[in-house]
Amino acid sequence: GSTTTTGPLTVEVSSAYNKDQSDPPMRKHCFQYTIRITNNSEDKIQLIGRRFEIQTVGSSMKDVVQGEGVTGRQPILKPGEVFEYTSTAPLSVRPVGTTIIAARMSGEYRYIALAPGQDMATEEQIEASDDVSAKLGMFHFIFPEDQRVIPFLRTQDEDDEEEDEEDEEKTPASKQSKPTKSPTESAPGDDDMSTGDIAVPLNEESDTVTESIRVQVSSAYRPERSDAALEKHCFAYSIRITNESPNSIQLISRRFEIQTIGKDRKDVVQGPGVTGRQPILKAGESFEYTSTAPLSVRPMLDKTPVIARMQGAYNVVVLGDDGTTPISSTPIKARLGTFHFILPALDMV
């Protein structure tokens, strides 16, 4: 929640998850929020309108909602009076990474201070009220515990691409999660990655469709978790898997290959599920998550800004009409197309 005082008004807000109106498998999460507006002045205050901004996690845009009045009214608050109401915010959102936040909201209420003896604001006052408002301080809608990604399972995904010496720095809980995935294996690497003479276009993202299953990925450098002096470079990568087929599908397991620059072998990591789950996607639905790749590597900056190359596949089964039973025991290997982890702000001309 939040409490904000602007001029004569104090606006308080608290929020809670509405389980009865939510449907998590369909990415529908409903929250309710209660607003309490107090008139701290010696004048009568009339609330004229509202404007809210709300941004769901994973979205780059804010939704803006504005209108006249509050709950269909333009209430008048006498000195010391309080106006309180509860509303709902039905959101289409799924957890991203380990964040507990579903959305962020802020806003303002337009108001008019009435003159002594005045009962209602005039049209002229209302038209001139745009510049007078009381802030609704920023607050968050928080996923309940049973809808959050379990932190130690999320750490397991973050460990997928780490070197052995990185694993030794992890907490015992993280080490205990290791048996849930296969040990790291290796495979022959690509010659151009071994020499640094990259033979393919440098891409930080890819978009690949395999039998109507689209896998998109984008990567970005994480300077706050990197230390170039120690040759430690951390990247985040976001995966979006979309079911473009007419049938429901289930993600069963994953297999990744990653090769750091200057090495002649690829590390191979595989395990069940995705971020500790085996999600079911109906036709048209997407599953999205973000993971990290902390890499111990010496760059070859005289040749390339590339730090590592990654590709892989997700084993996916097609489900029958009941939405739960696989129609075949042979999974589809939905490809994660090749992409690169690239150091930023390097002029390689």
C-alpha positions as CSV (number, residue, x, y, z in Angstrom):
1,G,0.0,0.0,0.0
2,S,0.9,3.7,0.2
3,T,0.0,6.9,2.0
4,T,0.5,10.2,0.2
5,T,-0.6,13.7,1.3
6,T,-1.0,16.4,-1.4
7,G,-2.3,19.7,-0.3
8,P,-5.5,19.2,1.7
9,L,-6.0,15.5,0.9
10,T,-4.4,12.3,2.2
11,V,-4.8,9.3,-0.1
12,E,-4.2,5.8,1.4
13,V,-4.4,2.6,-0.5
14,S,-4.1,-1.1,0.3
15,S,-4.4,-4.1,-2.0
16,A,-5.1,-7.8,-1.7
17,Y,-5.4,-10.9,-4.0
18,N,-8.9,-11.9,-5.0
19,K,-8.7,-15.7,-5.3
20,D,-12.3,-16.3,-6.1
21,Q,-12.2,-14.1,-9.3
22,S,-8.8,-15.4,-10.4
23,D,-8.0,-18.2,-12.9
24,P,-4.2,-18.7,-12.8
25,P,-3.9,-21.4,-15.6
26,M,-5.5,-18.8,-17.9
27,R,-3.1,-16.1,-16.6
28,K,-6.1,-14.3,-15.0
29,H,-5.2,-12.7,-11.6
30,C,-7.7,-10.4,-9.9
31,F,-6.8,-8.0,-7.2
32,Q,-8.9,-5.6,-5.1
33,Y,-7.7,-2.3,-3.7
34,T,-9.2,-0.1,-1.1
35,I,-8.8,3.7,-1.4
36,R,-9.3,6.0,1.6
37,I,-9.3,9.8,1.0
38,T,-9.2,12.2,4.0
39,N,-9.9,15.9,3.9
40,N,-7.3,17.5,6.2
41,S,-8.4,21.1,5.5
42,E,-11.0,23.5,6.9
43,D,-12.7,23.7,3.5
44,K,-15.2,21.4,1.8
45,I,-13.5,19.4,-1.0
46,Q,-15.2,17.9,-4.0
47,L,-13.6,15.0,-5.9
48,I,-14.0,15.6,-9.6
49,G,-12.2,12.9,-11.5
50,R,-9.4,10.3,-11.4
51,R,-6.5,9.1,-13.6
52,F,-4.6,5.8,-13.0
53,E,-1.5,4.3,-14.5
54,I,-1.0,0.5,-14.2
55,Q,1.9,-1.6,-15.6
56,T,2.0,-5.3,-15.4
57,V,5.2,-7.2,-14.9
58,G,6.9,-8.0,-18.2
59,S,5.1,-5.3,-20.1
60,S,7.0,-2.2,-21.4
61,M,3.8,-0.1,-21.5
62,K,1.5,1.4,-18.9
63,D,-2.3,1.3,-19.3
64,V,-3.9,4.6,-18.5
65,V,-7.5,4.8,-17.1
66,Q,-9.2,8.1,-16.5
67,G,-12.7,9.4,-16.0
68,E,-15.0,11.7,-14.2
69,G,-15.9,11.1,-10.6
70,V,-15.1,8.2,-8.3
71,T,-17.3,5.1,-8.4
72,G,-19.8,7.0,-10.4
73,R,-20.0,10.0,-8.1
74,Q,-18.3,13.3,-7.4
75,P,-18.4,13.1,-3.6
76,I,-18.0,16.2,-1.3
77,L,-15.8,15.8,1.8
78,K,-16.4,18.2,4.7
79,P,-13.4,19.1,6.9
80,G,-12.1,15.9,8.6
81,E,-14.4,13.6,6.6
82,V,-13.2,10.4,4.8
83,F,-14.3,8.9,1.6
84,E,-13.5,5.2,1.2
85,Y,-14.2,2.7,-1.6
86,T,-13.0,-0.7,-2.9
87,S,-12.5,-1.6,-6.5
88,T,-11.0,-4.5,-8.5
89,A,-8.2,-4.9,-11.0
90,P,-8.5,-8.0,-13.1
91,L,-5.0,-8.6,-14.7
92,S,-3.8,-10.8,-17.5
93,V,-0.3,-11.6,-16.3
94,R,1.9,-14.5,-15.3
95,P,4.9,-14.5,-12.9
96,V,8.2,-13.5,-14.5
97,G,11.3,-14.9,-12.9
98,T,11.2,-14.9,-9.1
99,T,9.5,-11.5,-8.7
100,I,6.5,-11.5,-6.5
101,I,5.1,-8.4,-8.2
102,A,2.2,-8.7,-10.7
103,A,1.7,-5.0,-11.4
104,R,2.5,-1.5,-10.3
105,M,-0.1,1.3,-10.0
106,S,-0.1,5.0,-9.3
107,G,-2.4,7.9,-10.1
108,E,-4.2,11.1,-9.0
109,Y,-7.5,12.5,-8.1
110,R,-8.7,15.9,-9.4
111,Y,-10.5,18.0,-6.8
112,I,-11.9,21.4,-6.1
113,A,-11.9,23.4,-2.8
114,L,-15.4,24.8,-2.5
115,A,-15.9,28.4,-1.3
116,P,-17.7,29.0,2.0
117,G,-21.4,28.3,1.5
118,Q,-20.9,26.6,-1.8
119,D,-22.6,23.3,-2.2
120,M,-21.4,22.0,-5.6
121,A,-18.6,22.9,-8.0
122,T,-19.6,25.0,-11.0
123,E,-18.9,24.0,-14.6
124,E,-16.2,26.7,-14.8
125,Q,-14.5,25.4,-11.7
126,I,-14.6,21.8,-13.1
127,E,-13.1,22.9,-16.4
128,A,-10.3,24.7,-14.6
129,S,-9.6,21.8,-12.2
130,D,-7.1,19.9,-14.4
131,D,-4.1,21.4,-12.7
132,V,-5.2,20.6,-9.1
133,S,-4.8,17.0,-8.0
134,A,-4.0,14.8,-5.1
135,K,-1.5,12.0,-5.7
136,L,-2.3,8.3,-5.4
137,G,1.2,7.1,-4.4
138,M,2.7,4.1,-6.2
139,F,1.8,0.7,-4.8
140,H,2.1,-2.9,-6.1
141,F,-0.2,-5.9,-6.6
142,I,1.6,-8.9,-5.2
143,F,1.2,-12.5,-6.2
144,P,0.1,-14.8,-3.4
145,E,2.7,-17.4,-2.3
146,D,1.1,-20.3,-4.2
147,Q,1.4,-18.4,-7.5
148,R,5.1,-17.4,-7.2
149,V,8.0,-19.2,-8.7
150,I,9.9,-21.1,-5.9
151,P,13.1,-19.2,-5.4
152,F,15.5,-22.2,-5.1
153,L,14.1,-23.7,-8.3
154,R,14.7,-20.4,-10.0
155,T,18.3,-20.4,-8.7
156,Q,18.6,-23.8,-10.3
157,D,17.9,-22.3,-13.7
158,E,20.4,-19.5,-13.0
159,D,23.0,-22.1,-12.3
160,D,22.5,-23.9,-15.7
161,E,25.2,-21.9,-17.5
162,E,27.7,-21.4,-14.6
163,E,31.2,-22.7,-14.5
164,D,32.1,-25.3,-11.8
165,E,33.9,-22.7,-9.6
166,E,30.7,-20.5,-9.6
167,D,28.7,-23.5,-8.3
168,E,31.0,-23.7,-5.3
169,E,29.9,-20.2,-4.3
170,K,26.2,-21.2,-4.1
171,T,24.3,-21.8,-0.9
172,P,23.7,-25.3,0.4
173,A,20.0,-25.0,-0.6
174,S,21.1,-24.3,-4.2
175,K,23.4,-27.3,-4.1
176,Q,20.7,-29.5,-2.8
177,S,18.6,-28.6,-5.9
178,K,21.2,-30.0,-8.2
179,P,19.9,-33.6,-8.3
180,T,16.7,-32.4,-10.0
181,K,18.7,-31.9,-13.2
182,S,21.3,-33.9,-15.1
183,P,25.0,-33.1,-14.5
184,T,26.7,-30.8,-17.0
185,E,28.0,-32.7,-20.0
186,S,30.0,-31.4,-22.9
187,A,30.0,-31.6,-26.7
188,P,32.4,-30.6,-29.5
189,G,32.4,-26.8,-30.0
190,D,32.2,-24.6,-33.0
191,D,35.6,-23.7,-34.5
192,D,34.8,-20.0,-35.0
193,M,34.0,-19.7,-31.3
194,S,37.3,-21.4,-30.4
195,T,39.4,-19.1,-32.5
196,G,37.3,-15.9,-32.1
197,D,36.9,-15.5,-35.8
198,I,33.1,-15.5,-35.7
199,A,31.8,-16.8,-39.0
200,V,28.1,-16.0,-38.6
201,P,26.1,-12.7,-38.0
202,L,26.2,-11.5,-34.4
203,N,22.7,-11.8,-33.0
204,E,21.5,-11.2,-29.4
205,E,18.1,-12.8,-30.2
206,S,16.5,-15.4,-32.3
207,D,13.0,-16.5,-33.4
208,T,12.5,-20.1,-34.4
209,V,9.3,-22.1,-35.2
210,T,9.2,-25.9,-35.0
211,E,6.0,-27.6,-35.9
212,S,3.9,-24.6,-34.9
213,I,5.8,-24.0,-31.6
214,R,7.6,-20.7,-31.6
215,V,10.6,-20.1,-29.4
216,Q,11.8,-16.5,-29.1
217,V,14.8,-15.3,-27.1
218,S,16.6,-12.0,-26.4
219,S,19.6,-11.4,-24.2
220,A,21.1,-8.4,-22.4
221,Y,24.2,-7.7,-20.4
222,R,23.9,-7.3,-16.6
223,P,26.7,-4.9,-15.6
224,E,25.6,-4.7,-11.9
225,R,26.3,-8.5,-11.6
226,S,29.5,-8.5,-13.6
227,D,33.1,-7.8,-12.7
228,A,35.3,-7.4,-15.8
229,A,38.5,-7.3,-13.6
230,L,37.7,-10.8,-12.4
231,E,36.6,-11.9,-15.9
232,K,33.0,-12.5,-14.7
233,H,30.3,-11.4,-17.1
234,C,26.6,-11.9,-16.4
235,F,23.8,-11.9,-18.9
236,A,20.0,-12.1,-18.7
237,Y,18.0,-13.9,-21.4
238,S,14.3,-13.9,-21.8
239,I,12.5,-16.8,-23.4
240,R,9.0,-16.7,-24.8
241,I,7.4,-20.0,-26.0
242,T,4.1,-19.7,-28.0
243,N,1.8,-22.5,-29.0
244,E,0.7,-21.6,-32.5
245,S,-0.9,-25.0,-33.1
246,P,-4.6,-25.9,-32.7
247,N,-3.9,-28.4,-29.9
248,S,-2.8,-27.9,-26.3
249,I,0.9,-28.7,-25.6
250,Q,3.0,-29.4,-22.5
251,L,6.7,-28.4,-22.0
252,I,8.4,-31.5,-20.6
253,S,12.1,-30.8,-20.5
254,R,14.9,-28.6,-21.9
255,R,18.4,-29.1,-23.2
256,F,20.9,-26.2,-23.7
257,E,24.3,-25.9,-25.3
258,I,26.6,-23.0,-24.5
259,Q,30.1,-22.3,-25.7
260,T,32.2,-19.5,-24.3
261,I,34.7,-17.7,-26.5
262,G,38.1,-19.3,-26.7
263,K,36.8,-22.7,-25.6
264,D,36.7,-25.7,-27.9
265,R,33.9,-27.5,-26.1
266,K,30.3,-26.7,-25.4
267,D,28.7,-27.2,-22.0
268,V,25.4,-29.2,-22.2
269,V,22.8,-28.7,-19.5
270,Q,19.5,-30.6,-19.5
271,G,16.7,-31.2,-17.0
272,P,13.0,-31.6,-16.5
273,G,10.5,-28.7,-16.8
274,V,11.1,-25.0,-17.2
275,T,11.7,-22.9,-14.1
276,G,10.6,-25.8,-12.0
277,R,7.3,-26.4,-13.8
278,Q,6.0,-28.3,-16.8
279,P,3.4,-25.8,-18.1
280,I,0.5,-26.6,-20.3
281,L,-0.2,-24.1,-23.1
282,K,-3.5,-24.0,-24.9
283,A,-3.8,-22.9,-28.5
284,G,-2.5,-19.4,-28.8
285,E,-1.0,-19.2,-25.3
286,S,2.5,-18.2,-24.4
287,F,4.9,-19.0,-21.5
288,E,7.6,-16.5,-20.8
289,Y,10.4,-16.4,-18.3
290,T,13.8,-14.8,-17.7
291,S,17.0,-16.5,-16.5
292,T,20.6,-15.5,-16.1
293,A,23.9,-16.8,-17.4
294,P,26.9,-15.8,-15.1
295,L,30.0,-16.6,-17.2
296,S,33.6,-16.9,-16.2
297,V,35.4,-16.0,-19.5
298,R,38.3,-14.0,-20.8
299,P,37.0,-11.9,-23.8
300,M,38.9,-11.8,-27.1
301,L,38.1,-8.1,-27.7
302,D,40.8,-7.8,-30.4
303,K,38.6,-10.1,-32.5
304,T,35.0,-10.0,-31.3
305,P,32.7,-8.6,-28.6
306,V,31.0,-12.1,-28.3
307,I,31.3,-13.7,-24.9
308,A,29.3,-16.9,-25.6
309,R,27.0,-18.7,-28.0
310,M,23.9,-20.6,-26.9
311,Q,21.2,-22.8,-28.5
312,G,19.0,-25.6,-27.4
313,A,15.6,-27.3,-27.6
314,Y,12.5,-27.9,-25.5
315,N,10.8,-31.3,-25.5
316,V,7.1,-30.7,-26.0
317,V,4.2,-33.2,-26.1
318,V,0.9,-32.6,-27.9
319,L,-2.1,-33.2,-25.7
320,G,-5.5,-34.7,-26.7
321,D,-8.9,-33.1,-26.5
322,D,-9.0,-33.4,-22.7
323,G,-6.0,-31.1,-22.5
324,T,-4.0,-33.4,-20.2
325,T,-3.3,-36.7,-22.0
326,P,-0.4,-36.9,-24.6
327,I,-1.5,-38.2,-28.0
328,S,2.0,-39.5,-28.7
329,S,5.0,-40.7,-26.6
330,T,7.4,-39.0,-29.0
331,P,8.0,-35.4,-28.1
332,I,8.5,-32.5,-30.5
333,K,12.0,-30.9,-30.1
334,A,11.1,-27.2,-30.3
335,R,14.4,-25.5,-31.2
336,L,15.8,-22.6,-29.3
337,G,17.7,-20.9,-32.2
338,T,21.3,-19.9,-31.9
339,F,22.0,-16.5,-30.3
340,H,25.0,-14.7,-28.7
341,F,25.9,-13.0,-25.4
342,I,27.6,-9.8,-26.6
343,L,29.4,-7.2,-24.5
344,P,27.8,-3.8,-25.0
345,A,29.3,-0.5,-26.1
346,L,32.2,-1.9,-28.0
347,D,33.3,-0.4,-31.3
348,M,34.8,-3.3,-33.3
349,V,35.4,-1.4,-36.5
